[in-house]
């Protein structure tokens, strides 16, 4: 399974990250179309949510209709942003996570028809304008809050495919030096105090994947005491008082290609990305299924 999955993930990243996809570009529109097509092929209904006008940054989120279609169940969201900055093709940031999102969709959609009962409805989200102020996820978190929709939690998939197995390759914020490994071959999971139950479930699920080192942490409040933990779409949900966490390869603390023209598909490790994707699938299923 891993070799086939790794090849499929590479195919998605190659398609999405050949050139930069900043907002308003043809590549940005092409990414929207590709993600929509892949999620629909997996069997989800995808709607385009245009929002952010009142924030001064119009954006387009791609949201699946929650499954199973039982409004009595609380919502559970898994998201990844699809925009990039103007000078980077964004293979790790964030085509790697989009590839995992698509493969999660392909794996889990048949199960949502056949294997009830369920604890939550799953919604997949491809967010716009993460690189420009977390606008897309803020709009979605606001929508969930305004509607009063009960939320089990949200997972932000943020840069999942880069490793460096050399000792000393993993940098850390000064506060965490010596607490976590200095070799950049693990996947990190970051939650806050309000998301401890979600964090525990995801960690257990991710750790079922053989050969995948997993590290995790829970930060106080909204993460402001360790600002680096806020640098993805989960923080939009924290700011609305909602449980959320981020799964990440730790971004610029490991990947020297972060926000560079060199963030290209060939820099990623697709066997590692396949293991991360498998872990995400296991964790999401544990949250959704009774």
N, C-alpha and C positions, 0 to 999 in steps of 0.2 A: 504493500500500500504506500509506503513512504516514498519509493522511487517514482511511482506514478503521480503521487500528490506533489512531489517536488517539481516534476516536469510541468504539471498544470499551473503551479504557482509561478514558475519561471515564465510561462506563456503569458499570464496576466501582467506580470511586471514588465515584460518586454513590450507589451502593447501599450501600457499606460505611461511608461517612463522613457520613451525614446527622446522626447524633448520636453522642456518646461511646459507647465499647464497653469499659468497665472490666470486669474479671473479676467473674463472678456476676450480671451484668446480662442483661436480655433481649437487648440489642443484641450483647453478647458471644456469646451462643448463636446469634443470627441470623447473625453473621459466620462462625462455625464452619460452620453449615449452608450458607451461600452458597459459601464456599471449597470445601467438600467437594463440593457439587453441580457447581461449575464444573470442578474437577479430574477428577471422574468423567465428566462430559460430554466432556471432552477425551480420555478413554480410559484414565485411570489408576485403579488400585485404591487407595483411601484407607483407612487404618486410624487409629483414634483411640487415641493412646497416653496413658493416664492415669499420671502420674508426679509426683514432687516431694513425696510425703507425708513422706518421711524428711527433707526439707529444710524442712518446715513450711509449704510453699506448694503444695498440690495444683494441678496444671495439666493441660491437655489439648493435646498436640501433634497435628497432623494430618500424617501421613507417608504418602507414596505408596510402594507396593511398588516396589523398584528395577527399572528396565528398562534394557536387556534382562534377562530372567530367567536370567542365567548366573552362578551363584555363584562361578565361578572368576575373575571380573573384580573389580577393586577398586571401591570405592564412590566416588561423587562426589555431593555434596549442594549444593543451592541452596535457601536458606531466606529467609523474611521473617516478621516477627512480626505477629500480627493483633490484639493487645490495644491499647488506648489508655489514657491517663490519664483520670481521672473528669471533668475539665472541658473536654476537647478532643475534637472529632470526629475528629481525626487523619487529615485528608485526605492530607497529605504523610507524616505519621508515624502509620501506615505503610501506609495504603490505596494510595498510589502504588506501593509495592513489591509489594504483594499483587496489584495489577492486572497488573504486569509478570510476576509469577510465573505467573498464570493464562494470560496470553498466550504465555509461553514454553511452557507445557504444551500449549496448542492447536497451536502451531507445530511442536513437536519430536516429539510422540507418534507421528504417522504415520511419521516417519523412523526411529524406534526399531524398527519392524517391518520396514522395507523396505530399509535401507541399510547392513547390516553389512559387514565385521566392526567390532567396537567395542573401545575401550581401557578403558572403565569403564562401570559401571551408574549410571544417574542416579536419584537420589531427590530429590523435592521435599518441602519441609517448611514448614508454617505453624506458627510457634512461639507458644506462650502465655507470658505473664508476662515479656516482655522489659522492660517498663516497671517491673517490680517485682523486679528483681534478676537478669535473664537466666535465669530458672529453667528455662523450657522448653528452651532450647538447651543449658544445662548438663546437663540430664537426657539429652538426645539424645547429646551428646558423650561423656558417661559411658557410655551404652549401647554406642556404637561402640567405645570403648576397652576396656570390660569384655569384649565379645564378641571382641576381637582382629581386628575387621574391617579389612582394608587400606583406607586412605582416600587417594584422589588429592588430595582437598582439599574445602573448603567455601567457598561464596560467600554472604555475608549481603547481601541487598538492603535498604537502609536509607535511606528518604527520597530519592526519585528525581525529583520533579516540579517543583521550585521553581527559578526563575531570576530574576535581576535584572540586566539588561544595562547598568546605569549604572556608570561607573567609580567605584570606591570602595565598591561594594555588597558586596564579598567581604571579610569579616574573616578574620583568621588568628591562630593562637597566636603569641605573641611570637617563639618560636624559628624560625618559618617566614616571618616578615615579609620581603617582598622576594624570596622564593624562588618563590612561586606568584602567579598573577594576582590583581589586586584587583577584577576584574569577575566577578560571580557568574553566569557563563553556561556553566560547564564541569561535567563529571561527574568526580568524584574516585574513585580506587581506592586503597585502603590495605591493604597486606599487611605481613608481617614477614619477617625473614631466612629463617625456615624455609619460607616460601611464595613465595620468589622465582621459582621455575619457573612456578608457578600464576599469579603476578602478571604475568609476562612474556607468557604466553599470553593472558590476559584483556585486557591492554592492547592487544596487537596486534589482537585481535578487535574490541574497542570502537572502535579507530581506523579500522576499515574503513568506518564509517558516515559518509557525507558530511555536513559541517556540524555534527559533534558534537565540541567541544573536550574533550580527555581529559587529565587530570593524574593523577599517581600518585606513590606514595612507599612505601618499605619501612622499617619501624621496627625497632629492635633488640629481640630477645627477645620478651616478652609485651606490649610496648607501654607498659609502666609509665612509661618516661621521657617519654612524651607521652600523658598519660592520656586526652586527648580521642579518641585513636585506638582506644580500647577500648570505646566507647559503643555497641556493638551485639552481636549474637549471635555474630559471628565470634570474639570474645574468649573465649567458652566453649571453643571448639576450641583456641585458642592455649593456654589454661590446661591442656589435656590433652595438650599437645605435638603437636598436629595442624596441618597446613597449612590456612590459611584467610585470607580477605580480605573486605573490605567495599567495596561500591559505593554511593556516596552523593552527594547534592547538597550535602553539608557541613553539613546540619542548621542549628543555631542560629548558625553562623558566617555564614549567608546569610539564612535564612528568619526574619523577625521574628514569624511566627505559631507558631513552635515551642512546643508545650505550652500554647497559648492557645485560647480559644473561637473565635478567628478562623482556625484551621487548617481551612479549608473547601474544598470542591471547586473553587470558582470562583477560588481564588488560584493554582492550578497552571497550568503551561504544558504542554498535552497534546502539542504537536508535539515539544517537547523530550523528554517522557516516552516518546513513540513512538520517537525516535532512540535513547534509552537502552535501551529494550526490544529494539530490533533489534540493538544491540551486544551485549546479554546473550545473545541467541539465537546470534549468530555465535560468541561466545566459548565458550559451553557446548557447542555442536556441535564446536568444535575440540578440546575436552577429551575428549569422549565418543567421537568417531568416529576410527577408524584412518585 
